[in-house]
Amino acid sequence: MSEFKPLNEKSLVDYIKATPSLSSRIGDEYEDLVIKEVGDGNLNFVFIVLGSTGSLVIKQALPYIRCIGESWPMTKERAYFEATTLRKHGSLSPDHVPEVYHFDRTMALIGMRYLEPPHIILRKGLVAGIEYPSLAEHMSDYMAKTLFFTSLLYHDTTEHRRAVTEFCGNVELCRLTEQVVFSDPYRVSTFNRWTSPYLDDDAKAVREDSFLKLEIAELKSMFCERAQALIHGDLHTGSVMVTQDSTQVIDPEFSFYGPMGFDIGAFLGNLILAFFAQDGHTTQGNDRKEYKQWILRTIEQTWNLFHKRFIALWDQNKDGPGEAYLADIYNNAEVLQLVQENYIKDLLHDSLGFGAAKMIRRIVGVAHVEDFESIEEDKRRAICERNALEFAKKLLKERRNFKCIGEVVSAIQQQS
């Protein structure tokens, strides 16, 4: 189409008919075609298209934030960055990123693989108390590959700067993150909300905590200034779809070249939120204690497997094109080990800081999480949220004191 227009179920059929890369996926059969709009996120239309011979998903970006309305405009260009990242990350981790069939920049539209049932959003599975035995292995593999191969550990500086320049265009979504993660929770904002009146004093305490503000300023600076790798930019448990043996990362519309720890921290931080929410989902026959232990094991395994795989990729490519640590300078095992240990130490602390920031914003900021929101009783929900908030504040302030992820897990258990 020559100009943008939002699609509906009827106009989408005409669009598919006119687009061979999409029509071929359903065998050009339209009689039994079923289209359902399922977008339950904050920003976009999402259509599931089911035919007798095939299926696909259509995602269309709107020129505003869907959950708020036209009063909060938002660029449609985010669809371009999402499609570009899906393709790039898909080439690096094809087992864990859905295939893109079609992208239309004018229509801000992506056609991609439909993740068929029993795939569900990971967050919903965590609320339901479902264990996913492959989750840590799959997510650590995805993060290790996508972060390593888009960093200066693998790129030369010319290629890296070119890629960074391209993704600087996703400035509006970066600014949205800056506002909702690093700014609004620490000031009075009309967008902020929390479980009132139970958390009124807690929200005020966040806004008045000078040391907390000092730490969040450092993280915001890193988020804005450190073009370390092509990150997903919104890697929470709502951006992952799972079955018992499949893990698929979706929705990278916030992607840009930023700090690796923002992705790792987002995922780990949301697992920690899920842990603290479990007490709100207990029933007479299920105290969720075993499930909480599974979440803690998953947190620890995810980081440890990531660490192992990231360093393995580094070792395999130490003589490759990457220019972060030139082979003729870092030319013996001792100096390389020192560099790697320091890199991983800093990355753990970055991840813990960003994870804490993401936790805080989900409790006293604009966008909350189903883990807590699905707890019907306000007082019960507030108790779970307060425990998570207190831990997040501790993690943000004391993140440099943790030497390994096992110490973090022990601290979580002490808070609960």
N, C-alpha and C positions, 0 to 999 in steps of 0.2 A: 504494500500500500504506500501511497505517496505521502501520507501524513498520519500522525498518531491518532488512534481512537481506541477507547477501551472496548474489549470484546465481551460478548455474552455467549451463552450456550448456542444460540442460533447463528450468530455471525462467525463463531469459531468454526463451525462446520464448513462454511464457505471458504474460510481462510485455509483450512486443512486441504480442501479440494484443490486449491490453487497452489499448493506448496508440495512438490513431489517428495521432498525429504521427509515430510510428515505423512502424506497420504499413502506412501509406500509401506509405512509401518503398520497400517491397518488394512493393507491389501486393497485399497480403494473401495472398501465395502462400507456403505453408510446406512443401510436399512436398519440394522440392529445396533447402531452406534449409541452408546450411553455416555453422556457428558455430565459431570457433576463438579460444581465449584466448591472447593474444600478449604480455601485459604483461611486459616484460623490464626495467622500471624499478625504482625503489626503493620505490614507494608503493602502486600501484593495480592493480586488475583492468582489463584492456583486452580487449574482445571484438570481433573482426571478424565481421560478419554479411553473408553473401553469398547473394542470391536470384537467381532466373532473371530478374527484372524490376527489380532494384535492390539497393542495398547501403547499409550504414551502419556506424558504429563506436559501441560502447557503452563508456563508461569509468565505473567505479564506485570511489569512494574507500572505503578500509577504515579502521576506527578504530584503526589502528596502522601502523607502518612495515613494509611487506611484506618488505623484504630483511632485517629484523632479527627481526620477530615481535612477539607481543603484549606482550613485555617493554618495548617502547618505544611507548606509546600515542600516537595522533595524531588530532586532531579530523577528523571527516568534513566539517565545515563548509568545508573547503578547496575542496570541489566547487562550493559556491555562488560563491566568489570566482573560481574558474576559469571557470565558465560566464558570470559577469558580465563578466569581462575579455575572454573570447572574443567576446562580443557587442559590447562597446564597441570593442575594437581592430578587430574585423571590420567595424564601421561606418566606421572611419577608414581601414582598409587592406584592403578586401574581396578584393583579388587575392592576398593573402598570409596570410589567416587562414581556416581551414575553417569552414563554416557550422554553427551549432548548430541542431538540429531540435527538441530537447526537453531540459528540465531538471527533475529530481525532487529537491527538497531533502531530503525524508524519506529517500529511498533513496540520497542522495548520488550521483546518477547523471546523466550527460550523454550524450545521443544526438547524433551529429554526422556530418558528411560523412566517408565513407571515402576516403582518399587512395590511389587505386588504383595498382598498378604501372604504370610503373617508379619511382614515388616510393619513395625509401629514406631512412633517417635520414642526415643530412649527415655525421655522424661516421663512419659505415660507409663512405660514399663517399670521405672523406678518407683513411681507412686503406687503401682499395683503390686510391688514386691517381687518382681520377676528377676531371677538371676540370669546373666548372660556370660557363659563361661569363656567366650572368645573376645570379650569386649576389650580387656586390657591389651591383649596381644594385637588386636586389629588397630586400635587407636594409637598405640605406641608406634606401630609400623607406619601408619599414615602420617603421623606428626614427624617422625624421624626423616622420612623420605621427602616430604613436601618442604620441610624447613631446611634440611641440609642442602638439597639440590637447588634451592633458590637463593642461597647465601653466598657470601664471598669465600666460603670454604670450598665452593665448587665453581663459582663464576670468576672471571677476570673482572677488573674494576670497570672496564669500558662497557661490557655487557651488563653488569649490575646497574650502572648509572642509567643506561638506556631503559632498563626495565623499571627502575625506580621512577624515572621521569614519566613513563606512560601511566603508572598507577597514581601519580600525584593528582590526576584528574578526578579521582574519587573523593574529592575534598569534602563534599557535603556530608557524606556518611561518616567520614572521619570526624568532622565537626560535631555531628550528632553524638558520636561516642564520647567525644571530649566533654560535651554538655552533660549527658546522662550518667556517665561513669565517674568523671573526675571533677565535676563542678556542682551540679544540682544537689546531690545528697549533703553537701557541706555548706549550704546556704538556704535561706528561705526561698522556695520556688513554688509557683502555682501548680507545677506538674508533680511535685513530690506527694506521696501518700504512704500511709503505714496503717497498721492495725490500731486504730484509735478507739478509746483513750489509753489502752494498755501500753502502747509504745511511745506515747507523747514525750515522756522524759528521755527515753532512749534516743529518739530522733533529735531532740534538742541537744543531748550530750554529744552526738556526732558533730553537730554544727558548731559546738563550742570547744572542741578538742583541738588545741593548737598543735600538739605533736602529730596528731592524725593528719591535720592539714599540711604540715611540713612533709610528711611521707607521701601524701597523695600528690603534692606538687612535683615531687621528684619523679613519680611514676608518669604523671601527665607529660612532663618534659621528655621522658624516654619514649613515650608513645608518639609524640609529635616529631621527635628529632632522630630517632634511631631506625634507619632503613635496613634492618638486619636480614629479613627474608620476606618472601611473599606469604603473608599470613592470611588465614581464613577471615579473621577479624570479628567473628561472632560465634566462636566454637563452644557453645553451651550444649546441654543435653537435649535441647529442642532442635538442634541442627544436626542430629544424628538419628538415623533410622536403623533398626536392628531386628534380627531374629536370633535364634540360638546359634546359628553359624554364619551370619552375615552382618556386617557393619558398614553403613553407607553414610558418608558425610555430605550434607546438602547445604544450600543457602549461603554461599560465600559472597553475598553482595556487598559486605563491608570490607572486602579484601583490599589490601594495599601492602606496600613494603614497610613493615614495622618490626617491633621487637618480638622475637620468638616466644618469649615468656608470656605474651598476651594470649596466644592460642593455648599454650599448655596450661596456663593459669585459669583461663576460662573453663576449660574442661574439668580440671581438678577441683576448682572452686564450686562448680555446679554439682559435682559428686558430693562435696562436703555439705552443700545445702540439702541435698537429698538425704544424707545421713541424719542431719539434725531434724528433718521433717518427719522421719519415720515414727517418732513417738506420737505424732498426731494421727497416725494411720493404724495404730494398734487396735485390735479387736479382742474379744474375750478368748478367742481360740488362737490368737497369733500376736505375741508381744513384739514381733519384728526384731528380736535380739540377734538371731542368727543372720537375718538379712543385713542388719547394720554391720556385722562383722564381714560379710561378703563385700559390702561397699568399701570398707576400710582396706580389705585385701586388694580390691580393684584399684584403689588410689595408689597404694604402694607398688603394686605390680606394674601399673601404667608408667609411673615415673622410672622405675628400675629397668624395665624393658626398653623404654625410650632411651635412657642413658646408654645402655648396652648397644643398641642398634645405631644410635647416632655416632658413637665413637667408632663402631665397626665401619660405618660408611666413611668416616674421616680417615681411618687407617687405610682403607681400600683405595682412597683417592688422594692420598697425601702427596703424590707426585703428579697430580692432575693439573687442570687449568686454574684452580682456585688461587687467588692472590692474597688471601688474608694472612697466611703464614707461608712464605715462600720456602720451597724445599731446600734451597742452598743456604738459607739462614737457620732454619729449624731443622738441622741436618743430622741429628742423632736422637736416639730413643729417649734419652733423659730429658732433653729440652722439650721434645714433643709431648711427653707425658706431663710435664709441668704446665705447659700451655693448655692441654686438654683438661686437666684437673681444675685449673683456674676458670676456664670457660664454662665448665659444667657447674661449678660452684656458683658463679654469677648467674647462670641461667636458672638454677634452682631458686635462688633468692628473688630473681625477677618474676618467676612464675608464681611464687608464693605471694608476692606483693600484688600482682595483677589479679590473682585469684581472689584475694581478700577484697580488693576494690570491687570486683564483680559481685561478690557476696553482699557487700554493704549496699550497693545500689539496688539490688533485688529486694531489699527489706524496707528501705526508707526512700527509694527513688520512684521514678515514674512507672517502670515496667516490672511487675512482680512475676513469680514463677508458680506453676501449677502445684509443685511440691507442697507449698504452703497454702496457696489459695484454695486448694481442694479440701483443706481442713475446715469443716463447717463452723465449729464453735470458735468464736473470736478469742476467748481467753486461752483456750488450748493452743490455737495457732500462735498467739502472741508469745507463749512460753517457748515454743519451738524456735520462733524467729529471734527471740532475745538470746537464746543460747548460741544460735548461729552468728548473730551480730557481735556478741561479746568475743567469740572466738575469732571472727574476722578482724576485729580491731586489734586483738592481740597479735594475730598473724601479720598484719600490716606493719605494726610497730616493731615487732621482734623477729622479723623474717630472717635477718642476717645471723641470728643466733643458731639457726637450725643447720646441722651439718649433713643430715640425710633425711629422706622422706619418712623413714621409720620414726624419727623424733617428732615429725609433724603428726603422724597417726597417733602416737602416744598422747600428744597434746590435745587432739580431738577427743580422745577417750576421757581425758581428765575433765574437759569442759562439759561433757555430757553426763 
